[in-house]
Amino acid sequence: INAEYGGTYCRHAIGSRHTPWSKPGCILLVKLRFMVDEDEKKSTIVDTIHSPHWENTGDSTPGRRILKLFSSAKTGEECWMEEWKVDCEVEWIVKGGGEEIFVVEGSMEDSDGVHPAGTWIRLPPSFENKKLKRKTKNGCRLYCKHGHLTPFSSSGVENV
């Protein structure tokens, strides 16, 4: 993968081989062995900066857009990016199966404080349906993921 600029989402298929690189250098967020569906064989590459697929969330939150990256009906896992404009406030409801948020740019605030770029937030499945107030003063970009922290087997049955 040749990343001439930042903002590329890469989800490599199980068993694939790859050597990421960048001429100017970059910071890589890498999650190894995080896939729960052993049948997932297709790689996904998305340019999150220039993608024409950014869309408004459809709720009443002005200044909030999302870019869907990946979803699996089999496992319940979903990955997406969010972009919040200056002074955006969000009524956030934690989705099922655990949730992770990585602050890519800017900063996001919640009841735990200010989370600057580089912050990783991980909420366990027990937080499902919890309502949180989150906001940004100067705008932010977030990588979000949910539904992947619940134990899963290739048969689609939860392991407990």
PyMOL commands that place a pseudoatom at each C-alpha (Angstrom):
pseudoatom trace, name=CA, resn=ILE, resi=1, chain=A, elem=C, hetatm=0, pos=[0.000, 0.000, 0.000]
pseudoatom trace, name=CA, resn=ASN, resi=2, chain=A, elem=C, hetatm=0, pos=[1.387, 3.344, -1.016]
pseudoatom trace, name=CA, resn=ALA, resi=3, chain=A, elem=C, hetatm=0, pos=[0.010, 6.059, 1.247]
pseudoatom trace, name=CA, resn=GLU, resi=4, chain=A, elem=C, hetatm=0, pos=[0.990, 9.372, -0.333]
pseudoatom trace, name=CA, resn=TYR, resi=5, chain=A, elem=C, hetatm=0, pos=[-1.276, 11.083, 2.188]
pseudoatom trace, name=CA, resn=GLY, resi=6, chain=A, elem=C, hetatm=0, pos=[-2.939, 10.173, 5.446]
pseudoatom trace, name=CA, resn=GLY, resi=7, chain=A, elem=C, hetatm=0, pos=[-6.478, 9.033, 5.882]
pseudoatom trace, name=CA, resn=THR, resi=8, chain=A, elem=C, hetatm=0, pos=[-6.491, 5.622, 4.238]
pseudoatom trace, name=CA, resn=TYR, resi=9, chain=A, elem=C, hetatm=0, pos=[-8.546, 2.882, 5.898]
pseudoatom trace, name=CA, resn=CYS, resi=10, chain=A, elem=C, hetatm=0, pos=[-7.098, -0.551, 5.158]
pseudoatom trace, name=CA, resn=ARG, resi=11, chain=A, elem=C, hetatm=0, pos=[-8.778, -3.739, 6.294]
pseudoatom trace, name=CA, resn=HIS, resi=12, chain=A, elem=C, hetatm=0, pos=[-6.689, -6.614, 5.000]
pseudoatom trace, name=CA, resn=ALA, resi=13, chain=A, elem=C, hetatm=0, pos=[-8.213, -10.030, 4.533]
pseudoatom trace, name=CA, resn=ILE, resi=14, chain=A, elem=C, hetatm=0, pos=[-7.237, -12.790, 6.923]
pseudoatom trace, name=CA, resn=GLY, resi=15, chain=A, elem=C, hetatm=0, pos=[-4.045, -14.421, 5.650]
pseudoatom trace, name=CA, resn=SER, resi=16, chain=A, elem=C, hetatm=0, pos=[-3.093, -11.527, 3.374]
pseudoatom trace, name=CA, resn=ARG, resi=17, chain=A, elem=C, hetatm=0, pos=[0.429, -10.101, 3.209]
pseudoatom trace, name=CA, resn=HIS, resi=18, chain=A, elem=C, hetatm=0, pos=[1.151, -6.408, 2.847]
pseudoatom trace, name=CA, resn=THR, resi=19, chain=A, elem=C, hetatm=0, pos=[3.897, -3.859, 3.415]
pseudoatom trace, name=CA, resn=PRO, resi=20, chain=A, elem=C, hetatm=0, pos=[2.537, -0.357, 4.064]
pseudoatom trace, name=CA, resn=TRP, resi=21, chain=A, elem=C, hetatm=0, pos=[4.801, 2.590, 3.286]
pseudoatom trace, name=CA, resn=SER, resi=22, chain=A, elem=C, hetatm=0, pos=[4.728, 6.340, 2.826]
pseudoatom trace, name=CA, resn=LYS, resi=23, chain=A, elem=C, hetatm=0, pos=[7.326, 8.606, 1.184]
pseudoatom trace, name=CA, resn=PRO, resi=24, chain=A, elem=C, hetatm=0, pos=[6.828, 11.485, 3.640]
pseudoatom trace, name=CA, resn=GLY, resi=25, chain=A, elem=C, hetatm=0, pos=[6.280, 9.198, 6.637]
pseudoatom trace, name=CA, resn=CYS, resi=26, chain=A, elem=C, hetatm=0, pos=[3.096, 8.780, 8.632]
pseudoatom trace, name=CA, resn=ILE, resi=27, chain=A, elem=C, hetatm=0, pos=[1.564, 7.436, 11.797]
pseudoatom trace, name=CA, resn=LEU, resi=28, chain=A, elem=C, hetatm=0, pos=[-0.137, 4.059, 11.424]
pseudoatom trace, name=CA, resn=LEU, resi=29, chain=A, elem=C, hetatm=0, pos=[-2.942, 2.854, 13.645]
pseudoatom trace, name=CA, resn=VAL, resi=30, chain=A, elem=C, hetatm=0, pos=[-2.616, -0.924, 13.463]
pseudoatom trace, name=CA, resn=LYS, resi=31, chain=A, elem=C, hetatm=0, pos=[-4.921, -3.507, 15.001]
pseudoatom trace, name=CA, resn=LEU, resi=32, chain=A, elem=C, hetatm=0, pos=[-3.638, -7.029, 14.466]
pseudoatom trace, name=CA, resn=ARG, resi=33, chain=A, elem=C, hetatm=0, pos=[-5.766, -10.155, 14.677]
pseudoatom trace, name=CA, resn=PHE, resi=34, chain=A, elem=C, hetatm=0, pos=[-8.942, -8.215, 15.443]
pseudoatom trace, name=CA, resn=MET, resi=35, chain=A, elem=C, hetatm=0, pos=[-11.223, -9.885, 12.915]
pseudoatom trace, name=CA, resn=VAL, resi=36, chain=A, elem=C, hetatm=0, pos=[-13.734, -12.294, 14.346]
pseudoatom trace, name=CA, resn=ASP, resi=37, chain=A, elem=C, hetatm=0, pos=[-15.094, -13.839, 11.138]
pseudoatom trace, name=CA, resn=GLU, resi=38, chain=A, elem=C, hetatm=0, pos=[-12.626, -16.392, 9.809]
pseudoatom trace, name=CA, resn=ASP, resi=39, chain=A, elem=C, hetatm=0, pos=[-14.537, -16.418, 6.507]
pseudoatom trace, name=CA, resn=GLU, resi=40, chain=A, elem=C, hetatm=0, pos=[-13.656, -12.778, 5.794]
pseudoatom trace, name=CA, resn=LYS, resi=41, chain=A, elem=C, hetatm=0, pos=[-11.445, -13.013, 2.713]
pseudoatom trace, name=CA, resn=LYS, resi=42, chain=A, elem=C, hetatm=0, pos=[-11.909, -9.630, 1.029]
pseudoatom trace, name=CA, resn=SER, resi=43, chain=A, elem=C, hetatm=0, pos=[-9.651, -6.614, 1.689]
pseudoatom trace, name=CA, resn=THR, resi=44, chain=A, elem=C, hetatm=0, pos=[-11.176, -3.140, 1.957]
pseudoatom trace, name=CA, resn=ILE, resi=45, chain=A, elem=C, hetatm=0, pos=[-9.277, 0.076, 1.149]
pseudoatom trace, name=CA, resn=VAL, resi=46, chain=A, elem=C, hetatm=0, pos=[-10.994, 3.489, 1.553]
pseudoatom trace, name=CA, resn=ASP, resi=47, chain=A, elem=C, hetatm=0, pos=[-9.542, 6.962, 0.990]
pseudoatom trace, name=CA, resn=THR, resi=48, chain=A, elem=C, hetatm=0, pos=[-11.297, 8.705, 3.892]
pseudoatom trace, name=CA, resn=ILE, resi=49, chain=A, elem=C, hetatm=0, pos=[-10.081, 12.175, 2.898]
pseudoatom trace, name=CA, resn=HIS, resi=50, chain=A, elem=C, hetatm=0, pos=[-11.333, 12.267, -0.706]
pseudoatom trace, name=CA, resn=SER, resi=51, chain=A, elem=C, hetatm=0, pos=[-14.217, 9.775, -0.554]
pseudoatom trace, name=CA, resn=PRO, resi=52, chain=A, elem=C, hetatm=0, pos=[-17.437, 10.961, -2.212]
pseudoatom trace, name=CA, resn=HIS, resi=53, chain=A, elem=C, hetatm=0, pos=[-19.413, 8.730, 0.185]
pseudoatom trace, name=CA, resn=TRP, resi=54, chain=A, elem=C, hetatm=0, pos=[-19.419, 11.035, 3.220]
pseudoatom trace, name=CA, resn=GLU, resi=55, chain=A, elem=C, hetatm=0, pos=[-23.038, 11.636, 4.258]
pseudoatom trace, name=CA, resn=ASN, resi=56, chain=A, elem=C, hetatm=0, pos=[-25.029, 13.562, 6.821]
pseudoatom trace, name=CA, resn=THR, resi=57, chain=A, elem=C, hetatm=0, pos=[-26.134, 11.416, 9.732]
pseudoatom trace, name=CA, resn=GLY, resi=58, chain=A, elem=C, hetatm=0, pos=[-29.848, 11.922, 9.122]
pseudoatom trace, name=CA, resn=ASP, resi=59, chain=A, elem=C, hetatm=0, pos=[-30.423, 13.039, 12.707]
pseudoatom trace, name=CA, resn=SER, resi=60, chain=A, elem=C, hetatm=0, pos=[-30.839, 16.623, 13.869]
pseudoatom trace, name=CA, resn=THR, resi=61, chain=A, elem=C, hetatm=0, pos=[-27.125, 17.119, 14.598]
pseudoatom trace, name=CA, resn=PRO, resi=62, chain=A, elem=C, hetatm=0, pos=[-25.770, 19.917, 12.396]
pseudoatom trace, name=CA, resn=GLY, resi=63, chain=A, elem=C, hetatm=0, pos=[-22.118, 19.647, 11.410]
pseudoatom trace, name=CA, resn=ARG, resi=64, chain=A, elem=C, hetatm=0, pos=[-21.864, 15.859, 11.746]
pseudoatom trace, name=CA, resn=ARG, resi=65, chain=A, elem=C, hetatm=0, pos=[-21.050, 13.562, 8.813]
pseudoatom trace, name=CA, resn=ILE, resi=66, chain=A, elem=C, hetatm=0, pos=[-20.251, 9.846, 8.599]
pseudoatom trace, name=CA, resn=LEU, resi=67, chain=A, elem=C, hetatm=0, pos=[-18.349, 7.635, 6.191]
pseudoatom trace, name=CA, resn=LYS, resi=68, chain=A, elem=C, hetatm=0, pos=[-19.214, 3.938, 6.372]
pseudoatom trace, name=CA, resn=LEU, resi=69, chain=A, elem=C, hetatm=0, pos=[-16.104, 1.750, 6.108]
pseudoatom trace, name=CA, resn=PHE, resi=70, chain=A, elem=C, hetatm=0, pos=[-17.154, -1.820, 6.900]
pseudoatom trace, name=CA, resn=SER, resi=71, chain=A, elem=C, hetatm=0, pos=[-20.086, -3.800, 8.249]
pseudoatom trace, name=CA, resn=SER, resi=72, chain=A, elem=C, hetatm=0, pos=[-20.851, -7.475, 8.745]
pseudoatom trace, name=CA, resn=ALA, resi=73, chain=A, elem=C, hetatm=0, pos=[-24.355, -8.769, 9.250]
pseudoatom trace, name=CA, resn=LYS, resi=74, chain=A, elem=C, hetatm=0, pos=[-22.825, -12.065, 10.381]
pseudoatom trace, name=CA, resn=THR, resi=75, chain=A, elem=C, hetatm=0, pos=[-20.824, -10.644, 13.304]
pseudoatom trace, name=CA, resn=GLY, resi=76, chain=A, elem=C, hetatm=0, pos=[-22.575, -7.312, 13.954]
pseudoatom trace, name=CA, resn=GLU, resi=77, chain=A, elem=C, hetatm=0, pos=[-19.285, -5.422, 13.526]
pseudoatom trace, name=CA, resn=GLU, resi=78, chain=A, elem=C, hetatm=0, pos=[-19.373, -1.948, 11.964]
pseudoatom trace, name=CA, resn=CYS, resi=79, chain=A, elem=C, hetatm=0, pos=[-16.551, 0.533, 11.270]
pseudoatom trace, name=CA, resn=TRP, resi=80, chain=A, elem=C, hetatm=0, pos=[-17.031, 4.143, 10.217]
pseudoatom trace, name=CA, resn=MET, resi=81, chain=A, elem=C, hetatm=0, pos=[-15.469, 7.605, 10.343]
pseudoatom trace, name=CA, resn=GLU, resi=82, chain=A, elem=C, hetatm=0, pos=[-17.186, 10.653, 11.788]
pseudoatom trace, name=CA, resn=GLU, resi=83, chain=A, elem=C, hetatm=0, pos=[-16.390, 14.271, 11.039]
pseudoatom trace, name=CA, resn=TRP, resi=84, chain=A, elem=C, hetatm=0, pos=[-17.663, 16.932, 13.423]
pseudoatom trace, name=CA, resn=LYS, resi=85, chain=A, elem=C, hetatm=0, pos=[-17.488, 20.621, 12.553]
pseudoatom trace, name=CA, resn=VAL, resi=86, chain=A, elem=C, hetatm=0, pos=[-16.660, 23.381, 15.066]
pseudoatom trace, name=CA, resn=ASP, resi=87, chain=A, elem=C, hetatm=0, pos=[-18.991, 23.456, 18.125]
pseudoatom trace, name=CA, resn=CYS, resi=88, chain=A, elem=C, hetatm=0, pos=[-20.762, 20.222, 17.170]
pseudoatom trace, name=CA, resn=GLU, resi=89, chain=A, elem=C, hetatm=0, pos=[-22.635, 18.520, 20.036]
pseudoatom trace, name=CA, resn=VAL, resi=90, chain=A, elem=C, hetatm=0, pos=[-23.773, 14.902, 19.761]
pseudoatom trace, name=CA, resn=GLU, resi=91, chain=A, elem=C, hetatm=0, pos=[-26.247, 12.796, 21.759]
pseudoatom trace, name=CA, resn=TRP, resi=92, chain=A, elem=C, hetatm=0, pos=[-24.271, 9.547, 21.508]
pseudoatom trace, name=CA, resn=ILE, resi=93, chain=A, elem=C, hetatm=0, pos=[-25.928, 6.202, 22.211]
pseudoatom trace, name=CA, resn=VAL, resi=94, chain=A, elem=C, hetatm=0, pos=[-23.426, 3.373, 22.650]
pseudoatom trace, name=CA, resn=LYS, resi=95, chain=A, elem=C, hetatm=0, pos=[-24.220, 0.549, 20.255]
pseudoatom trace, name=CA, resn=GLY, resi=96, chain=A, elem=C, hetatm=0, pos=[-24.123, -3.155, 21.079]
pseudoatom trace, name=CA, resn=GLY, resi=97, chain=A, elem=C, hetatm=0, pos=[-21.107, -5.436, 21.192]
pseudoatom trace, name=CA, resn=GLY, resi=98, chain=A, elem=C, hetatm=0, pos=[-18.662, -2.942, 22.660]
pseudoatom trace, name=CA, resn=GLU, resi=99, chain=A, elem=C, hetatm=0, pos=[-17.330, 0.216, 21.073]
pseudoatom trace, name=CA, resn=GLU, resi=100, chain=A, elem=C, hetatm=0, pos=[-13.991, 1.793, 20.258]
pseudoatom trace, name=CA, resn=ILE, resi=101, chain=A, elem=C, hetatm=0, pos=[-13.266, 5.345, 19.139]
pseudoatom trace, name=CA, resn=PHE, resi=102, chain=A, elem=C, hetatm=0, pos=[-9.914, 6.694, 18.007]
pseudoatom trace, name=CA, resn=VAL, resi=103, chain=A, elem=C, hetatm=0, pos=[-9.575, 10.481, 17.766]
pseudoatom trace, name=CA, resn=VAL, resi=104, chain=A, elem=C, hetatm=0, pos=[-7.802, 10.970, 14.424]
pseudoatom trace, name=CA, resn=GLU, resi=105, chain=A, elem=C, hetatm=0, pos=[-7.790, 14.789, 14.293]
pseudoatom trace, name=CA, resn=GLY, resi=106, chain=A, elem=C, hetatm=0, pos=[-8.882, 17.607, 16.582]
pseudoatom trace, name=CA, resn=SER, resi=107, chain=A, elem=C, hetatm=0, pos=[-10.369, 16.780, 19.964]
pseudoatom trace, name=CA, resn=MET, resi=108, chain=A, elem=C, hetatm=0, pos=[-13.596, 15.373, 21.355]
pseudoatom trace, name=CA, resn=GLU, resi=109, chain=A, elem=C, hetatm=0, pos=[-15.021, 16.040, 24.824]
pseudoatom trace, name=CA, resn=ASP, resi=110, chain=A, elem=C, hetatm=0, pos=[-17.288, 14.015, 27.077]
pseudoatom trace, name=CA, resn=SER, resi=111, chain=A, elem=C, hetatm=0, pos=[-17.910, 13.611, 30.812]
pseudoatom trace, name=CA, resn=ASP, resi=112, chain=A, elem=C, hetatm=0, pos=[-14.418, 12.085, 31.191]
pseudoatom trace, name=CA, resn=GLY, resi=113, chain=A, elem=C, hetatm=0, pos=[-12.717, 15.197, 29.802]
pseudoatom trace, name=CA, resn=VAL, resi=114, chain=A, elem=C, hetatm=0, pos=[-11.054, 16.317, 26.580]
pseudoatom trace, name=CA, resn=HIS, resi=115, chain=A, elem=C, hetatm=0, pos=[-9.715, 13.602, 24.270]
pseudoatom trace, name=CA, resn=PRO, resi=116, chain=A, elem=C, hetatm=0, pos=[-7.091, 15.007, 21.847]
pseudoatom trace, name=CA, resn=ALA, resi=117, chain=A, elem=C, hetatm=0, pos=[-5.904, 13.409, 18.602]
pseudoatom trace, name=CA, resn=GLY, resi=118, chain=A, elem=C, hetatm=0, pos=[-4.323, 10.031, 19.340]
pseudoatom trace, name=CA, resn=THR, resi=119, chain=A, elem=C, hetatm=0, pos=[-6.758, 9.125, 22.138]
pseudoatom trace, name=CA, resn=TRP, resi=120, chain=A, elem=C, hetatm=0, pos=[-8.232, 5.606, 22.087]
pseudoatom trace, name=CA, resn=ILE, resi=121, chain=A, elem=C, hetatm=0, pos=[-11.559, 5.078, 23.907]
pseudoatom trace, name=CA, resn=ARG, resi=122, chain=A, elem=C, hetatm=0, pos=[-12.839, 1.557, 24.485]
pseudoatom trace, name=CA, resn=LEU, resi=123, chain=A, elem=C, hetatm=0, pos=[-16.251, 0.813, 25.992]
pseudoatom trace, name=CA, resn=PRO, resi=124, chain=A, elem=C, hetatm=0, pos=[-17.231, -2.771, 26.890]
pseudoatom trace, name=CA, resn=PRO, resi=125, chain=A, elem=C, hetatm=0, pos=[-20.470, -4.461, 25.744]
pseudoatom trace, name=CA, resn=SER, resi=126, chain=A, elem=C, hetatm=0, pos=[-22.040, -3.625, 29.123]
pseudoatom trace, name=CA, resn=PHE, resi=127, chain=A, elem=C, hetatm=0, pos=[-22.269, 0.051, 27.989]
pseudoatom trace, name=CA, resn=GLU, resi=128, chain=A, elem=C, hetatm=0, pos=[-24.856, -0.829, 25.317]
pseudoatom trace, name=CA, resn=ASN, resi=129, chain=A, elem=C, hetatm=0, pos=[-27.612, 1.820, 25.007]
pseudoatom trace, name=CA, resn=LYS, resi=130, chain=A, elem=C, hetatm=0, pos=[-25.842, 4.174, 27.426]
pseudoatom trace, name=CA, resn=LYS, resi=131, chain=A, elem=C, hetatm=0, pos=[-26.463, 7.801, 26.422]
pseudoatom trace, name=CA, resn=LEU, resi=132, chain=A, elem=C, hetatm=0, pos=[-23.449, 10.099, 26.385]
pseudoatom trace, name=CA, resn=LYS, resi=133, chain=A, elem=C, hetatm=0, pos=[-23.080, 13.756, 25.547]
pseudoatom trace, name=CA, resn=ARG, resi=134, chain=A, elem=C, hetatm=0, pos=[-20.042, 14.369, 23.363]
pseudoatom trace, name=CA, resn=LYS, resi=135, chain=A, elem=C, hetatm=0, pos=[-18.865, 17.547, 21.668]
pseudoatom trace, name=CA, resn=THR, resi=136, chain=A, elem=C, hetatm=0, pos=[-16.001, 19.312, 19.966]
pseudoatom trace, name=CA, resn=LYS, resi=137, chain=A, elem=C, hetatm=0, pos=[-15.021, 22.964, 20.161]
pseudoatom trace, name=CA, resn=ASN, resi=138, chain=A, elem=C, hetatm=0, pos=[-12.654, 23.043, 17.192]
pseudoatom trace, name=CA, resn=GLY, resi=139, chain=A, elem=C, hetatm=0, pos=[-13.855, 20.122, 15.094]
pseudoatom trace, name=CA, resn=CYS, resi=140, chain=A, elem=C, hetatm=0, pos=[-12.657, 16.516, 14.975]
pseudoatom trace, name=CA, resn=ARG, resi=141, chain=A, elem=C, hetatm=0, pos=[-12.422, 13.333, 12.929]
pseudoatom trace, name=CA, resn=LEU, resi=142, chain=A, elem=C, hetatm=0, pos=[-13.112, 10.021, 14.646]
pseudoatom trace, name=CA, resn=TYR, resi=143, chain=A, elem=C, hetatm=0, pos=[-12.558, 6.392, 13.672]
pseudoatom trace, name=CA, resn=CYS, resi=144, chain=A, elem=C, hetatm=0, pos=[-15.387, 4.374, 15.253]
pseudoatom trace, name=CA, resn=LYS, resi=145, chain=A, elem=C, hetatm=0, pos=[-16.049, 0.694, 15.583]
pseudoatom trace, name=CA, resn=HIS, resi=146, chain=A, elem=C, hetatm=0, pos=[-18.663, -1.374, 17.415]
pseudoatom trace, name=CA, resn=GLY, resi=147, chain=A, elem=C, hetatm=0, pos=[-20.003, -4.901, 17.636]
pseudoatom trace, name=CA, resn=HIS, resi=148, chain=A, elem=C, hetatm=0, pos=[-16.621, -6.633, 17.747]
pseudoatom trace, name=CA, resn=LEU, resi=149, chain=A, elem=C, hetatm=0, pos=[-16.039, -7.096, 21.476]
pseudoatom trace, name=CA, resn=THR, resi=150, chain=A, elem=C, hetatm=0, pos=[-18.738, -9.722, 21.981]
pseudoatom trace, name=CA, resn=PRO, resi=151, chain=A, elem=C, hetatm=0, pos=[-17.275, -13.237, 21.751]
pseudoatom trace, name=CA, resn=PHE, resi=152, chain=A, elem=C, hetatm=0, pos=[-18.108, -14.814, 18.409]
pseudoatom trace, name=CA, resn=SER, resi=153, chain=A, elem=C, hetatm=0, pos=[-17.550, -18.182, 16.786]
pseudoatom trace, name=CA, resn=SER, resi=154, chain=A, elem=C, hetatm=0, pos=[-17.519, -18.959, 13.073]
pseudoatom trace, name=CA, resn=SER, resi=155, chain=A, elem=C, hetatm=0, pos=[-20.932, -20.607, 13.510]
pseudoatom trace, name=CA, resn=GLY, resi=156, chain=A, elem=C, hetatm=0, pos=[-22.399, -17.204, 14.430]
pseudoatom trace, name=CA, resn=VAL, resi=157, chain=A, elem=C, hetatm=0, pos=[-23.111, -18.346, 17.983]
pseudoatom trace, name=CA, resn=GLU, resi=158, chain=A, elem=C, hetatm=0, pos=[-21.843, -16.269, 20.868]
pseudoatom trace, name=CA, resn=ASN, resi=159, chain=A, elem=C, hetatm=0, pos=[-19.092, -17.902, 22.952]
pseudoatom trace, name=CA, resn=VAL, resi=160, chain=A, elem=C, hetatm=0, pos=[-19.639, -17.369, 26.663]
for i in range(1, 160): cmd.bond("trace and resi %d" % i, "trace and resi %d" % (i + 1))
show_as sticks, trace
zoom trace
